[in-house]
Amino acid sequence: QVQLVESGGGLVQAGESLRLSCAASGTIFSINAMGWYRQAPGKQRELVAVITSGGGRNYADSVKDRFTISRDNAKNTVYLQMNSLKPEDTAVYYCNAAIKQWYTEYEYWGQGTQVTVSS
């Protein structure tokens, strides 16, 4: 069984930066794609960024050129560097990972970490 634990959220002013981390632990053979989602009050959960096992990256249009997703496979960890934060970035950020345990792949979610950006 796998757990994903996020950290790094907090309260910042507009224009400042935060770095989120998500560490996977448990029985892991390999991790395929990893991503970050977010859900703002009154809105649906949306994809923020995704990174493949080979390092390919994709971002939501709203965060392109401001956010950077990366991963450390040795640590089973994915990061989200968030620069030039805006109030509209305020949301609960969730880590997601597709993890293969020998022949079977499962999708896991973290519990979320709050990011609040004040104007």
C-alpha positions as CSV (number, residue, x, y, z in Angstrom):
1,Q,0.0,0.0,0.0
2,V,1.2,3.5,-0.9
3,Q,0.9,6.8,0.7
4,L,1.5,10.3,-0.7
5,V,2.3,13.1,1.7
6,E,2.4,16.7,0.6
7,S,4.2,19.5,2.3
8,G,5.3,23.1,1.7
9,G,2.0,24.9,1.5
10,G,1.4,28.1,3.4
11,L,0.4,31.8,3.2
12,V,2.3,34.2,1.0
13,Q,1.8,37.5,-0.6
14,A,1.3,38.0,-4.3
15,G,4.5,37.8,-6.2
16,E,6.2,35.5,-3.7
17,S,7.1,31.8,-4.1
18,L,6.5,28.4,-2.6
19,R,7.8,25.0,-3.2
20,L,5.6,22.0,-2.7
21,S,6.8,18.5,-2.1
22,C,5.1,15.1,-2.3
23,A,6.8,12.0,-1.1
24,A,5.5,8.5,-1.9
25,S,6.1,5.7,0.5
26,G,5.2,2.0,0.7
27,T,5.4,-0.9,-1.8
28,I,6.6,0.7,-5.0
29,F,8.0,-1.0,-8.1
30,S,8.0,2.1,-10.3
31,I,6.3,5.4,-10.6
32,N,5.0,6.5,-13.9
33,A,3.4,9.9,-14.3
34,M,3.2,12.2,-11.3
35,G,1.2,15.4,-11.1
36,W,-0.3,18.2,-9.1
37,Y,-3.9,19.2,-9.1
38,R,-5.6,22.0,-7.2
39,Q,-9.1,22.8,-6.1
40,A,-10.1,26.4,-5.2
41,P,-13.3,27.2,-3.2
42,G,-16.4,26.7,-5.3
43,K,-14.5,25.3,-8.2
44,Q,-13.7,21.8,-9.7
45,R,-10.4,20.2,-9.2
46,E,-8.1,20.9,-12.1
47,L,-4.7,19.6,-13.4
48,V,-1.9,22.0,-12.7
49,A,1.2,20.1,-13.9
50,V,2.2,16.6,-14.8
51,I,5.6,15.0,-15.3
52,T,6.3,11.6,-16.9
53,S,8.8,9.0,-15.9
54,G,11.1,10.2,-18.6
55,G,10.9,13.8,-17.5
56,G,8.4,15.2,-19.9
57,R,6.3,18.1,-18.5
58,N,3.0,19.7,-19.2
59,Y,1.3,22.6,-17.5
60,A,-2.0,24.3,-17.3
61,D,-2.1,27.5,-19.3
62,S,-2.7,29.5,-16.2
63,V,0.6,28.5,-14.6
64,K,2.9,28.2,-17.6
65,D,6.2,30.2,-17.2
66,R,5.5,30.5,-13.5
67,F,5.4,26.9,-12.1
68,T,7.9,24.2,-12.6
69,I,7.3,20.5,-11.8
70,S,10.2,18.2,-11.2
71,R,10.9,14.8,-9.6
72,D,13.5,12.8,-7.8
73,N,13.1,9.2,-8.6
74,A,15.5,8.0,-6.0
75,K,13.4,9.7,-3.3
76,N,10.0,8.9,-4.9
77,T,9.3,12.6,-4.7
78,V,7.7,15.2,-6.9
79,Y,8.0,18.9,-6.5
80,L,6.2,22.0,-7.6
81,Q,8.1,25.2,-7.6
82,M,5.6,28.1,-7.7
83,N,6.9,31.5,-8.6
84,S,5.1,34.8,-9.0
85,L,2.1,33.6,-7.1
86,K,-1.3,35.2,-7.7
87,P,-4.4,35.3,-5.5
88,E,-6.1,33.1,-8.1
89,D,-3.5,30.4,-7.3
90,T,-5.2,30.0,-3.9
91,A,-6.4,26.4,-3.5
92,V,-5.8,23.1,-1.9
93,Y,-3.0,21.4,-3.9
94,Y,-3.1,17.6,-4.3
95,C,-0.4,15.2,-5.4
96,N,-1.2,12.4,-7.8
97,A,0.8,9.4,-8.9
98,A,0.4,6.4,-11.1
99,I,2.4,3.7,-9.3
100,K,3.1,0.2,-10.6
101,Q,3.4,-2.6,-8.1
102,W,4.9,-5.4,-10.2
103,Y,2.2,-6.1,-12.8
104,T,-0.5,-3.8,-11.6
105,E,-0.7,0.0,-11.7
106,Y,-2.7,2.0,-9.2
107,E,-3.5,5.7,-8.9
108,Y,-2.9,7.4,-5.6
109,W,-3.8,10.8,-4.2
110,G,-2.3,12.8,-1.3
111,Q,-4.4,14.5,1.3
112,G,-3.7,18.0,0.0
113,T,-1.8,21.1,1.2
114,Q,-3.3,24.6,1.4
115,V,-1.8,27.4,-0.6
116,T,-3.1,30.9,0.1
117,V,-1.9,34.0,-1.7
118,S,-2.9,37.4,-0.5
119,S,-3.1,40.5,-2.6
